[in-house]
Amino acid sequence: MTDSPLSHTWTTRPATPDLASVLRRALHEGTLDDLPAAVFHDLGMMRAKVQTLQRLFPDGTLHAVAIKANPLIEVLGEIVALGAGLEAASMEEVHCALAAGCPPERIVYNSPAKRVDDLADALRLGLHINADTLDELDRIDTLLGSMDTTSTVCLRINPLVGSGAIAITSVANRTSKFGVLLESEQSIVDVFRRYSWLSGLHLHVGSQGCEVEMLVEAARIILDLRVRIHEATGRTQITTLNMGGGLPWAYRDETSPPSPENYVELLKREVPELFENDLTLITEFGRSVQAGCGWAASQVEYVKEDRDPHMAVIHLGADFLMRTAYHPDDWPHRLSVLNSEGEVKDGDLVPQTIVGPLCFSGDIIARSRLLPRIEPGDWIVIHDTGAYTLGMWTRHCSRGMPLVLGYGEGVVEAGFKTLRRRETPEDIAAFWSA
């Protein structure tokens, strides 16, 4: 298949006719096998995005793509095959990374609640560890008294650059639960003086709702802190800077998110030290790599015409789009309507509401959205679902996960690659069983 040319730019959002073509192929080939919903991931586009990061940042930068954005092992394996790494937010995600074939030295381990056993396992494996608290460093030091490791340890600093437009998912405000506050500088200097094995700093601001200037300001703050630590300790020990995730995605038509080219250009101008040879960089991009590569399609089961506006019932709802259901203004998704054969529908746009299959009243994907008139049997395409959808799947009402299919130039020569099989009712019964 050649549906994802590598010439796509970072911010390219696949057009509805292109997605309709992919759906029609799946229908005609019998790949969907009469299933009412499926999720698709353009693996070629995802590979091109990872390669863009590798081209723009200095050689030796470890691009550890966030597992939580899309935990599918087959997806992670495509990333690893490019020589990139993976960022794990739990020990379970560490095992997902290993299952995807990621070498331990390319795995970054984050968590604000690491147990002593977790830290011991991470050190034995030789993972990159981001310590979230000063107490965590004390635990690591105790463990290092009885074991050798190749791990790099960074201390996570909250640079206090603000919460951006979506406070609930931003992590650099004063109320964030993550990291050591920048204003605790004396304590930060003390641990670097005490622990010669502590060799890095980690920061993370957030992605969605965060302007690129916030990310660059945070980098400037942390590099200035690095200088002060070196001056205070009398030694140059901070050789790794983990810049965390970054870059929002354009869920709305009217938004234009920054590209990594914009980001790196601004970093080179404002924080040129980042690109000097004495510093190894780590990034943790997730949403902006994955979101635009994924999309979902669900058939319309019913249309409730006694509602104003009419209400279309589909097979994906808050189980798949939790953030959209609870915070629709912050997490909207573009929608398209195809007919039962997968052809794009046109005609007058009328307000319609799209609801999911769950038994709670908030299971709403879009309210009063202007769309061509929807009929039972039509397909609703939900755009930009490659990140933070399946990874946040909820078991409410015990709905099974849909079939997930991969496609794209340079990855799948013909047809589709099954990234995850559909869960059956028997699978769900087994999930809930002892």
Secondary structure, DSSP 8 states (H G I E B T S, - for coil): --SS-TT--TT----HHHHHHHHHHHHHHTSSTT-SEEEEEEHHHHHHHHHHHHHHS-TT-EEEEEGGG---HHHHHHHHHTT-EEEESSHHHHHHHHHTT--GGGEEE--TT--HHHHHHHHHHT-EEEE-SHHHHHHHHHHHTS------EEEEEE-----TT-GGG--SSTT-SSSEETT-HHHHHHHHHH-TTEEEEE----STT--HHHHHHHHHHHHHHHHHHHHHHTS----EEE---------STT-----HHHHHHHHHHH-GGGGSTT-EEEE---HHHHGGGEEEEEEEEEEETTSSSEEEEES-STTT-HHHHH-TTTS---EEEE-TTS-B--S-EEEEEEE-SSSSTT-EEEEEEEEE---TT-EEEE-S-SSSSGGG---GGG----EEEEE-TTT-SSS-EEEE----HHHHHHHT--
